[in-house]
């Protein structure tokens, strides 16, 4: 074998083991997929524009520059004083391919009992399916195990949020506030 063949072979083994190691550190706890009759660019804007998230995310607004390494936050009205906003969740932008993929570290801040939880990772993937339909997939993962009842609460929340997003983009009106 030539020097270059051996070098490339060694490099490929290293890269594959690194990728597998990275993937194994975060096991997927929840996946949510929905199909939205809306162009991918509009779905992306709805995920990343605070004025739009406020409409479907039950009054919450997201903010960030969406540059890798920068922070992001979701703001909500303070349950104790609705004239003030508090941080719902926050984290770091880990990957951003505008209009296609967004990977965020995620920490829930508004519930004191969740502030000490292990940081999660949320990945949004958008795919054009043809005929003006976009597939939105969300994967949520954690490096360390999280109790099932907390994961189930999150799954119910994601379902309500994405149902409201889908309804807003398809009809122009989000879901009304619902009791989860």
C-alpha positions in Angstrom: 0.0 0.0 0.0 1.1 3.5 -0.7 1.8 6.0 2.1 -1.3 8.1 1.0 -3.6 5.0 1.1 -2.5 4.2 4.6 -2.8 7.8 5.7 -6.3 8.1 4.2 -7.4 4.8 5.7 -6.1 5.8 9.2 -7.8 9.2 8.9 -11.1 7.6 7.8 -11.0 5.2 10.8 -10.3 8.1 13.2 -13.1 10.3 11.7 -15.7 7.4 11.9 -14.8 6.6 15.5 -15.0 10.3 16.4 -18.4 10.6 14.7 -19.7 7.5 16.4 -18.4 8.6 19.8 -20.1 12.0 19.4 -23.4 10.5 18.3 -23.3 8.0 21.2 -23.0 10.8 23.8 -26.5 12.1 23.1 -29.2 9.4 22.8 -32.4 10.6 21.2 -35.2 10.8 23.8 -37.9 12.3 21.7 -38.7 12.7 18.0 -41.5 14.7 16.5 -42.3 14.9 12.8 -45.0 16.9 11.1 -45.8 17.8 7.5 -46.7 21.4 6.9 -48.3 22.8 3.7 -45.9 25.7 3.6 -42.6 26.4 1.8 -39.5 25.5 3.8 -38.4 29.1 3.9 -41.6 30.1 5.8 -41.3 27.2 8.2 -37.7 28.2 8.9 -38.7 31.8 9.5 -41.4 30.7 11.9 -38.9 28.7 13.9 -36.3 31.5 14.1 -38.3 34.8 14.1 -39.5 35.9 17.6 -42.5 37.8 16.2 -43.8 34.6 14.7 -42.9 32.3 17.6 -44.9 34.6 19.8 -48.0 33.7 17.7 -47.8 29.9 17.8 -45.6 29.3 20.9 -48.2 30.5 23.3 -46.8 34.0 23.8 -43.1 33.0 23.8 -40.6 34.7 21.6 -37.2 33.4 20.5 -34.1 35.5 19.8 -30.7 34.9 18.4 -28.3 35.8 15.7 -28.4 32.2 14.6 -24.6 32.1 14.2 -22.8 29.0 15.4 -21.4 29.6 18.9 -23.8 32.4 19.7 -26.5 32.1 22.4 -30.3 31.9 21.9 -33.2 32.5 24.3 -36.9 32.0 24.5 -38.7 34.7 26.5 -42.1 34.3 28.1 -44.3 36.4 30.3 -43.6 36.0 34.0 -46.4 33.9 35.5 -46.1 36.1 38.7 -46.1 39.4 36.8 -47.3 39.3 33.2 -45.9 42.8 32.4 -42.4 41.4 32.7 -40.6 38.7 30.7 -38.4 35.9 32.0 -36.2 33.4 30.3 -38.1 30.2 29.4 -35.1 28.4 27.8 -31.7 29.2 26.6 -28.6 27.6 25.0 -26.1 27.8 22.3 -26.4 27.5 18.5 -24.3 24.4 17.7 -25.1 24.1 14.0 -27.1 26.3 11.6 -27.7 25.6 7.9 -30.2 28.3 7.2 -33.5 26.9 5.9 -32.5 23.3 6.5 -31.1 22.4 9.9 -30.7 24.0 13.3 -29.0 22.3 16.3 -29.2 23.9 19.7 -28.1 23.1 23.2 -31.1 23.6 25.4 -31.6 24.4 29.1 -35.0 25.1 30.6 -34.8 28.0 32.9 -38.3 29.1 34.0 -38.9 26.0 36.2 -36.5 26.0 39.2 -36.6 22.2 39.4 -35.4 21.9 35.8 -32.5 24.4 36.0 -30.1 21.7 37.3 -31.1 19.2 34.6 -28.5 18.1 32.2 -28.3 20.3 29.1 -30.3 18.8 26.2 -29.8 19.1 22.5 -32.6 19.9 20.0 -32.2 19.4 16.3 -34.7 20.8 13.8 -34.5 19.4 10.3 -36.5 20.8 7.4 -37.0 18.9 4.1 -39.0 20.0 1.0 -41.3 17.2 0.1 -42.8 18.6 -3.1 -46.2 20.2 -3.8 -45.4 23.0 -1.3 -45.1 20.6 1.7 -42.3 20.8 4.2 -41.4 18.0 6.6 -40.3 19.3 10.0 -38.5 16.9 12.3 -37.4 17.6 15.8 -35.0 15.4 17.7 -34.4 16.0 21.4 -31.5 14.3 23.2 -29.6 14.3 26.4 -26.1 13.2 27.3 -27.3 11.9 30.7 -30.6 10.0 31.4 -33.7 12.1 32.2 -36.6 10.7 34.1 -39.4 9.5 31.8 -42.1 11.7 33.3 -40.1 14.8 32.4 -39.6 13.5 28.9 -43.3 12.9 28.6 -44.1 16.4 29.7 -41.7 17.7 27.0 -43.3 15.4 24.3 -46.7 16.9 25.1 -45.3 20.4 24.9 -43.6 19.7 21.5 -46.8 18.3 20.1 -48.8 21.3 21.1 -46.1 23.8 19.9 -45.7 22.1 16.5 -49.5 21.6 16.0 -49.9 25.3 16.6 -47.1 26.1 14.2 -48.6 23.9 11.5 -52.1 25.4 12.1 -50.7 29.0 11.9 -48.8 28.4 8.7 -51.7 26.5 7.0 -54.6 28.6 8.2 -53.2 31.9 9.4 -54.4 31.3 12.9 -52.5 29.4 15.7 -54.2 27.0 18.1 -55.9 28.7 21.0 -54.3 28.3 24.4 -54.8 24.7 25.5 -54.4 22.8 28.8 -51.7 20.2 28.5 
